[in-house]
Structure formats: C-alpha cells, structure tokens
C-alpha cells in the first residue's frame, strides 16, 4: 500500500523549533516534487502551501510569509522530506500535511500531523 508516513509534530512554545519528517513507502516512485501544506481547522477552507522541493534539481520554494524560518530538505535514497521549523509563532499552529507528486500516480497525501505553538 502506497503511503506517506509523517512524524515530528507536537507542541512547543513560541520561539521554539520542530522538525517534521515524511517518508514514502509501499511502492516505487517517480517523484516530481514533495512538500508540505498546512490547514487551520475551522479557519482555512483549503490547505495552504508551506514549502516544496523539486526532486531532481532540489530547488526549494517557500510560502512568502514564512520569513526564512523554515527549511525543507530531501533524501533521495529514502524518498523522504523534512521540514525544519525555527522561531515558531502561534500563527504556525495548524495540521501539517506532507505530499508527494508522482509522475504516474499523481498526488499522494500524508495523514497530517498537528503542530501547536503556544504564546
């Protein structure tokens, strides 16, 4: 069964850091890119992009409002990505979803992981 498994969510105080990880399993992949969206339940109707990284070139792109606080990296061998989040703010509180865009399979989503930042 093809799936993305996320880990690393949790609760921190403002100014703290968290690292999210996401690994693909259950098949072989022809990856276009991987990345992260987030959604605030009851506030956001849709998931909002946080960061993505192109698989071959390794080009990273971020939501403009993040101010350089987040860094996305990829691991070719494990078909995995990580999101290092620093100087977290209460506004970063959300459910974070990993995704993988595969040339044949289309978009695959992770189950989501909660990040809570307290003032």
Secondary structure, DSSP 8 states (H G I E B T S, - for coil): --EEEEE--EEEETT--EEEEEEEESS---EEEEEEEEE-TTT-SS-EEEEEEETTT--EEE-GGGTT-EEEEEETTTTEEEEEE-S--GGG-EEEEEEEEETTTEEEEB--EEEEEE-
